[in-house]
Amino acid sequence: MSNNEFLQTEEAIVAVLKTVYDPEIPVNVYDLGLIYNVDVDKEKNVRIDMTLTAPNCPAADFILEDVRMKVEGVEGVKSVDINLVFDPMWDKDMMSEEAKLELGFL
């Protein structure tokens, strides 16, 4: 896989992650800072380290399934492995400036 192809795949993954929302918050999971790492190997197997705003998030299954389905839909992606982590714990400082503005933190 060429470097350019790799970057296009990563950009496409970030683009679809920006379409995944926590049903209770009007900001996507990427801008909320819930995506800690996206790793794409040579065969286009994707591993995503992500968290939730709270360990007992009632929408956890919905959000994880939405991430999986949308990333699997990116052209060329072979598999998606989502690693749900709570270290470090999420806090509002992890949000993008746009998310903070949207939610009234700025």
SVG drawing of the C-alpha trace seen along z (x, -y; Angstrom):
<svg xmlns="http://www.w3.org/2000/svg" viewBox="-30 -31 34 39">
<polyline fill="none" stroke="black" stroke-width="0.4" points="0.0,0.0 1.5,-3.3 1.9,-6.2 -0.7,-8.2 -3.2,-5.3 -2.6,-4.9 -3.3,-8.6 -6.5,-8.4 -7.7,-5.4 -7.0,-7.2 -8.7,-10.4 -11.8,-8.4 -11.9,-6.7 -11.8,-10.0 -14.5,-11.4 -16.9,-8.5 -16.0,-8.8 -17.2,-12.4 -20.7,-11.0 -21.0,-9.0 -22.9,-10.7 -23.7,-9.9 -27.5,-10.2 -27.4,-12.4 -24.8,-14.9 -25.0,-16.9 -21.3,-16.5 -19.6,-13.6 -17.4,-11.1 -14.2,-12.3 -14.6,-16.0 -15.7,-14.9 -12.2,-13.4 -13.5,-9.8 -11.2,-8.4 -7.8,-7.9 -6.1,-6.1 -6.7,-4.8 -4.2,-2.3 -4.3,-0.9 -2.0,1.9 -0.7,2.9 -3.7,5.2 -6.1,2.4 -7.1,4.0 -8.2,1.2 -7.8,1.0 -9.5,-1.9 -8.8,-2.7 -11.7,-4.7 -13.5,-5.6 -17.0,-6.9 -18.0,-9.9 -18.8,-7.6 -18.1,-3.9 -21.9,-3.3 -22.9,-5.2 -26.4,-3.9 -25.7,-4.3 -22.4,-2.4 -23.6,0.6 -25.2,-1.8 -22.1,-4.0 -19.7,-1.0 -21.8,0.7 -22.2,-2.6 -18.4,-3.1 -17.8,0.5 -20.4,0.4 -19.2,-2.9 -15.5,-2.1 -16.1,1.3 -17.9,-0.6 -14.7,-2.6 -13.4,-1.3 -10.7,1.3 -11.0,1.8 -10.7,5.5 -11.6,5.6 -12.3,3.4 -11.2,4.1 -12.5,1.6 -10.7,1.5 -12.8,-0.2 -10.6,-1.9 -11.1,-4.0 -7.5,-5.0 -7.1,-7.9 -10.6,-8.8 -12.3,-11.1 -12.9,-14.7 -14.1,-17.8 -10.6,-19.1 -10.2,-16.3 -12.9,-18.0 -12.0,-20.0 -12.5,-23.7 -15.5,-23.3 -17.1,-20.8 -16.5,-23.1 -18.1,-26.0 -21.1,-23.8 -21.7,-22.7 -21.2,-26.2 -17.8,-25.5 -16.2,-28.5"/>
</svg>
